[in-house]
Amino acid sequence: MAEEVREPDATALDEVVTFTSELIRIDTTNRGGGDCRERPAAEYVAERLAAAGIEPALLERTTGRTNVVARIPGTDPAAPALLIHGHLDVVPADPAEWSVHPFSGEVRDGLVWGRGAVDMKNMDAMVLAVVRSWARQGVRPRRDVVLAYTADEEDSAADGSGFLADRHAGLFEGCTEGISESGAFSFHPEPGTTLYPIAAGERGTAWLKLTAHGRAGHGSKVNTANAVTRLAAAVARIGAHTWPVRLTTTVRAALTELAALYGIEIDTHAPDFDTDLLLDKLGPAAALVAPTVRNSANPTMMEAGYKVNVIPGTAVAYVDGRMLPGAEEEFAETMDRLTGPDVEWEFHHREVPLEAPVDSPTFARLRAAVERFDPDGRVVPFTMSGGTDAKQFSRLGITGYGFSPLKLPPGLDYAALFHGVDERVPVDALHFGVRVLDHYLKSA
């Protein structure tokens, strides 16, 4: 007789909404510079894990910057462990710009509103609801499941996953794979088509500091060694640069599957393959791939001077750069050329790019879990334009996938909600995520 497969109970579906709302109400804004305090949210999670018989460890590098790690033993001690990680901090939100207060956690019109509803207190809540449901039903996964709720993901991760990887690697012993945010959300490029992109790659982070030196002087005098002018010229060159196409394995797989969906025959390895032409043909679906066919560098901040009639001797700018796997050397060489002889550049913060196999049994199980609950949806691999804590955990040999399942209705733009105004998530999407995560984790 086949073993009965139990889905999450009704309590789990209620709890995921409650947990999402209540976590949003805990303001864990991370503005950078170390002013965030994730501890109240970490304690909230730890208390609910402990109530389900799951022993949590609360770990800090800096007072108040708290991480939670717990392990759920599996039935097969020989099986490799699986890491599920989610961050507790959020980006800033200005209440004056929102329809509701961003930290209200209001549940209205079938939606949970607030900063973190998508990034990523929803996933934190879904995982918490799933493992508590297991405790009530007496369910154990096949492989050990390690839970990590981290601090500081929205800045450098130095107090979060970086600290855990450096100082507490033993807690992740046996973990070979991990899942986290930014994947398996529904995307509707056109009526009647629902895609679920699962992340199997991340561009590397290359935050740069540019420094121009010149001759200080009076603003009324001719100055051919003006640091501001030198810096502005370099920034303009960087902003206007068109990077060449560099297709990774994951991006090739994404383009191939999307082209097949639209009945377009392609060979991404053909000498005359035109990536930009294909993106044009894919229409709105190209948004999943377009940011990741190239390296990128966007100037974001400039600092110079202290008085309008004084030419400063130094000017500084910052650039958000992103590097594809295998294109890091090209990135550095290009920055050398674009900055020129009068501007120095250095990595202000750097994280490696990632790529996970899309032809693996793990990816097949992730795909199957989504399609079980939405048979009409199509799963496609993709590469994240940004990054996650998976970069830090990769130092421990953990292969990461972006898998935070949400079934969103047409018209609710996930990309716009991510770090956007009026961030919100449908209650039905949370229920979908709990069911999909539960099924995947049991099959993994």
N, C-alpha and C positions, 0 to 999 in steps of 0.2 A: 504494500500500500504506500502511495506517495506521501511524503511528509507534508502536513498541513502548513501552508505559508500564511502567516498572520500579518496583516497590514497594521499600521499604527492605529491605536485606539482613538476614540472620539476625544478623550482628554488631551492627547497630543495635538490635535487640531485646534483645540481651544487654547492650549498653552502656547503654541507658537505665536499666536496673535498677542496674547498677554505679554510674553517675553519680549517680543519685538517692540511693543509699545513702551514697556517699562524700561528697557535698555535705552531707548531713545531719550527718555526723560532724564537719564543720567548724563549730564553734559560732560563729554570727554573730548572737547575741542582741542585739536592739536595745531597750534599756530607755528610750530617750530620753536627752537630755542629752549626747549625743555620745560615749558610752562604747563603742559598737560598733566592731568592726574587721572589715570585709568583705574585706580584702586577701588573706588565705589562700584564700578561696573564689574571688576574682577571678583569682588566679594559677592556681588549678586549672583554671578555664574557659579562660583565655588559653593555657595550655600545650596543651590539647587542641585548641583552634582552630588554633594554630600548627602542630601536628603534622599537621593536615589541609590545610595550605597556605593557611589563612585568617589574614591578618595582623591581630592584635589591637592596639588602643591601650589602655593602662592610664592612667586619668585620675583625679586626686584634687584636691579642694578642701582637704581636711583629711587630714593624714597618717594612713594606714591605712584611710580611708573610700574604697575604690577601686571605680571603675566600669570596665567593659570595653566597648569599642565596636569593631565590625568590619563591613566591607562585603563582600558577595559580589556581584561584577558579574553582571548579567543578559545575556541574548542580545540584548535590544532596548534600546539606549541611550536611545531616545526615550520609553520607557515610564516612568511615575512609579515611584519606589522605594517599597518596603514596609518598615516598621519592625516588628521583633519585639522586645519588651522584657520582661524579667523581673527581679525584684529578688532580691538575694542575702541580705538580712537576714531575720530571723525574730523573732517575738514571744517573750517569755520563757516558760519551761516549768519547773515544779517537779518534779524527779525523784520526789519522795515521792508524787505524785499519779498517776504513770504505771505501767502494767503492765511496760513496758520502759524503759530509760534513754532520755530524749527525744533524746539525741545519739548513740545507738548505731548508727542506720541499719540495724538488724537486719532481715534478710530471713527471714520465718518464716510458714508456713501460707499461702504465696502472696501475702504482703503485705510491703511495705516500711514499717517503722515509724520514726517520729521526727518531731521538729519541723521542718516544712518539707515533709513528704511531700505535703501538699496546697497549702500556701501558702509559697513556690511553687517549691521546688527541684525538684519533679517536672517542671514546665513548663521550667525551666532545662535540665534533663537531656534532656527530649524534643527540644527545639530543637537542643541540642548533638549528640544522636545522629543527628538527621535530616541536618544539614549535613555531618557526617562521612561519613554514608552516601553523600551526593552526591559527595563528594570521591573516595571509593573507586570509584564507578560512573561517574565522569566526567559527572555531571549538572549542568546550569546552569539556574537559574530564568529565566523570561522577563524579569522586571524585577529591578533591583537589590534585594537584601535586606540591610537594615541590622540588625545584631544589637546590642542594648544590654542588658548585665547590670548592674543598678544597685545602688547603696548607698542606705540611709536611707529606703526606701519606707515602713517601718513607723513612721516618725516624721514629720518635716516635709518630707523629700525635698530639703532644702537641700544636702546633700552628695551627692545622687544625681541624679535626673532634673532637678531644678530647676537644679543646677549645670551639667549638660550642656546644657540648653536655653538658659541664660544665657551660658555661656562657650564652648560648642563647637557652636553651631548649624550650622556648616559641615559637620560630620560627618553631618548628617541632610539634606543638600541633596537636593532632589528627592522626599523622602518626603511622600506625601499621605495615607497611611493606615497604621494600626498595629494590631497584635493583641497581647493580653497575657492576664492572668489573669481568673478568675471568670466563665467562660462555657463553654458546650458540655459541661458535666458532666451525666450522666444523673440524672434525678429521677423517682422512682416514686410518684406521688400515690395510686395504688391498684393492686392486682394486674392485670397485663396492660397497663398503660399506662406508657410510658417517654417522658419529655419531655427535650429538650435545650435549655435556655434559653441563648441567645446574647445577651450584653450589648450594647445599642446606646445606653446612656445611663448616667449616673452622677449621683447627687445631689451637690450641692456641699458641701464641708466648711466648717463654721462652728463652730470651737472658740472658746468664749467665756470671758472672765474677768469675773466679777462682783465688784464691790468696794462694801462698805457701810461708811460712816463714822458714828461716833456719839460719845458722850461716855464716855470712860474713867472707871472708878470702882471702888469697893469692891463686892464681890459681895453684901454684906448690905444695901445701900441700894437704894431705889427708883430705877430709871433708865428714863425714858421715851424715851431716845435710845440704846438698846442696839444696837450694830452687829450683834451676833450675831442678835438677834431680827429686826432688819430684813432681814438676809440670809436667815435661815431662812424668813421669810414669802415673800420673792421666789422662793426655790428651790422652796417648796411650790407656789406658783402656776404656775411653769414646769412642774414635774413633773405637775401635774394637768390642764394645758391640753389640750384636744382641738382639733387643728388641722383646718381645713376641707379637704375633698377638692379637689385640683388635678391634673387629668389631663394629662400630657404626651403628645406624639405617640407615643412609644415605649410608654408605659403603656396608651394606648388600643389600640394594635396588639396588645399582649399580652392584654388583656382580651377583645378581639374573637376572637383565635385560640383562646384557652382556652374561651370560651363556645361557639364552633363545635365544638370537640372534644367538648363535653358536650351538644351539641344544644340549646343555649340561644340564642334569637334576641335580639340586643341592638342598640341604637343608642346609642353612648356620647355622641352629641351631642344626644340628645333631652332636652328640658327636665326631664322627670320621671325621667331615668335615675338609678337608685339604686346607687351603687358598692358600698356596704357590703352591700346585699341580694345583689348578684351574687357578692361574695366569699363570702358564706355558702353560696350554691348550689355554688360551685366546690370546697368542701371542702378537702382537703389541698393541692390545686393552687393555692389562693389564696395560699399561703406565698410563691410566686414574685413576687407583685404587691403584697400588702398593705403591706409596709414602704415602698412608693414612691408611694402615692397621696396622700401628704401631706408637708409639711415635718415635722420633728421636732426636739425639744430635750430631752435627758436630762441632769440634773445628775449629776456623777460624782465631784467632790472638793470638800471644804471645809477651810478653814484659818482658825483664829482662836484668839487667846489663848495664854497661857503658864502660867497658874496658876488653880486652880479658884475662888479667891476674888477674882479680879481681872476686872472687865469690860473687855475690850479696846476700844480706840478704832476698830479696823479689823477687818473680817472679809472673807474672800475665798472665792469658790466658782468652780468650773469646770463648764462645760456643753458636752456634745457635741451640737452642732446640725448638721442636714443640710437643705439647701435644694434644692428642685426647680428645674429650668430655668424661668425666667419668674416665679418666686415669691420672688426675693431681697428685693424691696422689702417685700413682705408680712411676711417673716421679721423684718426690722429693725423695722418698725412694731409688730409683736406683742411683740418683746422690750422695746421702749420701754414698752409698756403693762404687761407682766407684771412687770418689775423695779420700776416705780413711781418716785416722786421721791426715795426715800432710797437707791437702789442704782444705781451706775453700771455700765455694761457696755461691753466692747470686744471686738473680734475678737482672740483669742489666736493663731489660725492660720486662714487662709481660703483655700479653693480653689474655683474656679468649677465650677458644674454643667456636664455635657456631654450632648449628644444627637447621635447619628449616624443617618443615614437607614436605615430598615428596608426600603425599596423600591429599594435600590441594587443594581447588579450584584455588588458585594462581598458584601453580605449573602446574596444568592442563591447565590454560590459557597461561602460558609461553610456554608450550609444543605445544599447538595448534597454537600459533603465529608463531613459527619456522616452523612447519610442513605445515602451509598454504603456505609458500613461497618456501619450499623444501619438497614436499610430499614424496620423496624417502629417505629423511633423517630420522634417528632414534634418538630421544631425550632420554638421559639417565641421571639420577641424579649422582652427584659426590661430593666429599669433596675436597676442596682446600688444598694442602699441606702447603701453606703459608696463608696469611691473607690480609684483606682489611680494609677500614674505617668502614665496617659494625660492627666490634667489638666495636668501640666507640659508634656508634649510637644504638647498642643493649642496652646500659645503659638507653636509653629512652624508652625501650620496643618495639623497632622496629625490626622485623624479617627480615633478609636479605637474598637475593638470588643473585648469580652471574649470570648476564644476560647482556652481551655485544655482541649482535649477529653479527657474521661475517661468510660469506660463502667463505671459502678459497679453492683454487684449490689444488688437490693432489700435494705433493712435496713441498708445502710451509709450513714449520714446525712452528706452532704457539709457541710451547714450546721453540724452539731455538731462535725465534724472541724476546721473552719476556725477556727483559734486555740484549739481545744479540747484536751482531754486524750486521750492515746492516738491522736494523729494518725497516719494510715496510709493507704496507697494500694495497691490490688491490682496485682500484676505484670501481669495481663491488661489492666488499665485503662491502664497505661503503654504497653503494646504497641498498644492501640487508639489512644491519643493520637499515637504516632509515625506510624502509618499515615494517620490523618486529617490531621495537620499536613503530612506529606509530600505527600499528594494535593492539599490546598488550595494549598500554596505553589507546586507545579508548575502548577496551573491558574490561579493569580492573575496 
